[in-house]
Amino acid sequence: MKRKLIIDLSPGIEESLALWLALRNPNLDVLAVTSSAGKVNATRAGQNLHTILDLIDPSPRPRFGVGEEPLGGLSVDGSMLNGQDGLGDVGVPVVDLLQRPSAAKVIHDIIKSNPNEVTILALGPLTNISRVITHDPTIASLIGHLVISGGSLSAQGNITPCSEFNMYCDPQSAHEVFQCKMTKTIIPIDVASRFSVGLDVVNQMASTESGSRLKRILSALFFNYRQWLGREKIFVNSSVALLSILHPDLFSRQKLHVGIEISGELTTGMTVFDQRIKSPSRPNIEVITDFDKHVLNMFFAEAIKMD
C-alpha cells in the first residue's frame, strides 16, 4: 500500500528536488503540496510551488494550497543560494495564481478524510501546521506522523550562529507545534547536512523532460554554493528527510524534549534539545541523530535515476 503524504514546503531549489523525487516515487501517494513563506514571501511561494508542479507535471496531480505570511515571523533573505525569485533566477516562467486555496484548509480537509493515515513532511517553516492545529486542536490526534526538516541538534545555525532557517522564520509556530501531542520526528540540519551531493550525481538524473528542467535550476544552486560558500557539493536536507520516510531503518533515532527560543536577543529561533543523562523534561519528539551515509547515497542515486 502506498504511503499517503502531504508535503508542506517553502519552495526553493533544494526543496524542489525533494518534491520531484516524492512525486515520482511509486511507493508514495502525494495527496497535497502546500506552500509556506520562507525562501520568498507567501505570494511568491505559492507561485513558485505552482510553477514547480507545472514543471514536474505529475499524474495524478496533488491538491495545491497556498500559505499565508507567518504572524510575527522574522524576515529572512534566502536569495544568496536560491536567487531573488527563489528558483535560481534562470528565467523559469512563473505561473500567475488565479486561485489561492488555503494551505491550512487543504491540510485540514485531507487529514479529516484520512484519519491517522497521512504523513506530513514539513520542509519549511511550520506556519501552516500551526494554523491547522490552532483552528482545530482535535486535528493533531488524527495526523499519522509529522516529519520536520529543521532545527539544529548542536545549536549551530545556518541563518544566525545558533538558529536554523526554518525555525528562525517562524519560531512561534514551531513552539506551538513542538508542544502539541502527536507523533513527530525532526531531522536537524547538522545531522542532515552530513550528506551532500556533487554535480556528477545530479547529472545522472532521469532524462525526462521534468528532469532536464530541474537540472537547469539545480545548476544555479551549485553555482551559488561555489560562489558564496566555496563548496563543490550541495546539501539536500529536504531529500534526506524524504528518504527517512522511505527508508526508516537507515536512520538512528532518540526521543528527546525540544523547545525553541522565541524572543532571545541573540538566540531567537534556536532549537534547544535536552540531552541530559537524567532530564526532568519529558520527551516530546523523536530526533534523527545519525544515518548510514553510504547506503543512503545508493538509495538517493537510485531515486534520482528513476524514470
C-alpha positions in Angstrom: 0.0 0.0 0.0 1.3 3.5 -0.9 2.1 5.8 1.9 -0.2 8.9 2.0 1.8 12.1 2.1 1.3 15.8 2.4 4.4 17.9 1.6 4.5 21.4 3.1 7.4 23.4 1.9 8.9 26.9 1.3 9.8 26.2 -2.3 13.4 26.9 -3.1 15.7 24.9 -5.3 16.7 22.1 -2.9 13.1 21.6 -1.8 12.1 21.4 -5.5 14.4 18.4 -5.8 12.8 16.6 -2.9 9.3 17.3 -4.3 10.4 15.9 -7.7 11.7 12.7 -6.0 8.5 12.3 -4.0 6.1 12.8 -6.9 7.8 10.2 -9.0 8.1 7.6 -6.2 5.8 4.6 -6.8 5.6 3.9 -3.0 4.1 7.4 -2.2 0.7 8.8 -2.7 1.2 12.6 -2.5 -2.2 13.9 -1.7 -1.3 17.5 -1.5 1.5 20.0 -1.7 1.3 23.3 0.2 3.5 26.4 0.2 4.8 28.3 3.2 6.7 31.7 3.2 10.4 31.5 3.9 12.7 31.5 1.0 10.4 34.0 -0.6 7.2 35.8 0.6 3.9 33.9 0.8 2.6 35.1 -2.6 5.7 34.2 -4.4 6.0 30.9 -2.6 2.6 29.9 -3.9 3.5 31.0 -7.4 6.8 29.1 -7.2 5.1 25.9 -6.0 2.6 26.0 -8.8 5.4 26.6 -11.2 7.3 23.6 -9.9 4.2 21.4 -10.2 3.8 22.5 -13.8 7.5 21.8 -14.4 7.2 18.3 -12.9 3.7 17.7 -14.4 2.8 14.8 -12.1 -0.1 12.4 -12.8 -2.3 12.4 -10.8 -1.8 16.0 -9.7 -2.0 16.5 -6.0 -4.1 19.1 -4.3 -2.5 22.5 -4.0 -2.6 25.1 -1.2 -1.1 28.5 -0.6 0.1 29.5 2.9 0.0 33.0 4.5 2.7 35.1 6.0 3.6 34.0 9.5 2.2 36.1 12.3 5.1 37.9 13.8 7.5 35.9 11.6 11.0 37.2 11.0 12.2 38.5 7.7 14.9 36.3 6.2 16.7 36.8 2.8 17.0 33.4 1.1 18.3 34.9 -2.2 22.0 34.1 -1.7 21.6 30.5 -2.6 18.1 30.4 -4.3 18.2 33.7 -6.2 15.8 36.6 -6.0 12.9 34.5 -7.4 13.6 31.5 -5.2 14.3 29.3 -8.3 17.8 30.3 -9.2 17.0 33.4 -11.4 17.3 31.2 -14.5 14.3 32.6 -16.2 11.7 29.9 -15.3 8.3 31.4 -16.3 6.3 32.0 -13.1 2.7 31.0 -13.1 0.1 33.6 -12.0 -2.3 32.2 -9.5 -5.9 32.6 -10.5 -7.0 31.0 -7.2 -5.3 30.8 -3.8 -6.7 27.8 -2.0 -5.8 27.9 1.7 -2.9 25.6 2.6 -4.3 25.2 6.2 -7.7 24.2 4.8 -6.3 21.7 2.3 -4.2 20.1 5.1 -7.2 20.0 7.5 -9.6 18.5 4.9 -7.2 15.8 3.9 -6.4 14.8 7.5 -10.1 14.7 8.4 -10.8 12.5 5.4 -7.9 10.1 6.1 -7.6 10.0 9.9 -4.3 8.5 11.2 -3.2 7.6 7.7 -1.3 10.7 6.4 2.3 11.7 7.0 3.0 15.4 6.7 6.5 16.2 5.5 7.3 19.7 6.6 10.2 21.1 4.7 9.8 24.8 5.6 8.6 27.0 8.5 5.8 25.4 10.5 3.3 28.2 9.8 0.7 26.1 8.1 0.9 23.2 10.5 0.5 25.6 13.4 -2.5 27.2 11.9 -4.2 23.9 11.2 -3.8 22.9 14.8 -4.9 26.3 16.1 -8.0 26.3 14.0 -8.9 22.8 15.1 -6.9 21.4 18.1 -8.5 18.0 17.7 -6.8 17.5 14.3 -3.4 16.8 15.9 -4.6 13.4 17.1 -5.6 12.5 13.5 -2.2 13.2 11.9 -0.5 9.9 11.3 3.1 11.3 11.5 4.7 14.7 11.2 8.2 14.7 9.9 10.1 18.0 10.2 13.2 19.2 8.5 14.8 21.9 10.6 16.4 22.9 13.8 19.9 22.1 15.0 20.8 19.4 17.4 24.2 21.1 18.2 22.7 24.6 18.3 24.8 25.6 15.3 22.7 27.5 12.9 22.7 28.5 9.3 20.9 31.8 9.4 22.2 33.1 12.8 25.0 31.5 14.8 22.5 29.3 16.6 19.3 29.3 14.6 18.3 27.2 11.6 16.5 28.9 8.7 13.0 27.2 9.0 12.8 27.7 12.8 14.0 31.3 12.6 11.4 32.3 10.1 8.5 31.4 12.4 9.6 30.4 15.9 6.2 31.0 17.4 4.6 28.4 15.1 7.4 26.0 15.8 6.9 26.4 19.5 3.2 25.6 19.1 3.9 22.5 17.0 6.6 21.2 19.4 4.2 21.5 22.3 1.4 19.7 20.5 0.8 16.0 21.3 1.2 14.0 18.1 3.7 11.6 16.6 6.5 13.7 15.2 10.1 13.3 14.1 12.7 16.0 13.4 15.8 15.8 11.2 18.1 18.6 12.4 20.2 20.4 9.7 23.5 19.5 11.4 22.5 15.8 11.0 21.0 16.0 7.6 24.0 18.0 6.2 26.3 15.1 6.8 25.1 14.1 3.4 25.8 16.2 0.3 25.9 15.5 -3.4 28.0 16.7 -6.3 27.2 17.8 -9.8 28.2 14.3 -11.0 25.3 12.8 -9.1 22.8 15.4 -10.4 24.0 14.7 -13.9 22.6 11.2 -13.5 19.1 12.5 -13.2 16.5 10.7 -15.3 16.5 12.1 -18.8 12.8 13.0 -18.6 11.5 16.5 -19.6 10.9 17.4 -16.0 14.4 16.1 -15.0 16.0 18.3 -17.7 14.1 21.3 -16.5 15.1 20.7 -12.9 18.7 20.3 -13.8 18.7 23.9 -15.0 17.5 25.2 -11.6 19.9 22.9 -9.7 22.9 24.2 -11.8 22.2 27.6 -10.3 22.3 26.2 -6.8 25.7 24.6 -7.5 27.0 27.9 -8.8 25.8 29.8 -5.8 27.3 27.2 -3.4 30.7 27.7 -5.1 30.4 31.5 -5.2 29.1 32.1 -1.7 30.2 29.1 0.3 33.2 27.8 -1.6 31.6 24.3 -1.8 31.5 22.0 -4.7 28.7 19.9 -3.2 25.2 20.9 -2.2 23.3 19.9 0.9 20.0 18.1 0.1 18.4 18.2 3.6 14.9 18.0 2.2 15.7 14.9 0.3 17.3 13.4 3.4 14.0 14.0 5.2 12.1 12.3 2.4 14.4 9.3 2.5 14.0 9.0 6.2 10.3 8.3 5.4 11.0 5.9 2.6 13.9 4.0 4.3 13.5 4.4 8.1 15.8 1.6 9.0 18.8 3.6 7.8 18.4 6.2 10.5 19.2 6.2 14.2 16.7 7.9 16.5 16.4 9.2 20.0 13.5 10.6 21.9 14.2 14.0 23.4 12.5 17.1 24.6 12.9 20.1 22.3 11.9 23.7 22.9 12.5 26.8 20.8 13.6 30.3 21.8 11.0 32.7 20.6 12.3 36.0 22.0 16.0 35.9 22.8 18.1 38.8 21.8 20.8 36.5 20.4 19.1 33.2 20.3 15.7 33.7 18.6 14.8 30.6 16.6 17.3 28.4 18.4 16.1 24.8 19.0 17.1 23.5 22.4 17.3 19.7 22.7 17.5 18.4 26.2 20.3 15.8 26.1 21.0 15.5 29.8 21.5 11.9 31.0 18.8 12.4 33.6 16.4 15.0 32.3 13.3 16.1 34.2 11.8 17.1 30.8 9.5 14.5 29.2 10.5 13.7 25.5 8.1 15.4 23.1 9.8 14.5 19.8 11.8 11.8 18.0 15.1 13.1 16.8 17.1 11.6 14.0 20.7 11.6 15.2 22.6 9.7 12.5 22.3 7.6 9.4 24.2 5.3 7.1 25.7 7.7 4.5 26.9 5.0 2.2 23.6 3.2 1.9 21.7 6.5 1.8 23.8 7.6 -1.1 22.9 4.4 -3.0 19.2 5.0 -2.4 19.5 8.7 -3.4 21.3 7.8 -6.6 18.7 5.1 -7.4 15.8 7.6 -6.8 17.3 10.3 -8.9 17.8 8.0 -11.9 14.3 6.5 -11.7 12.3 7.1 -15.0 
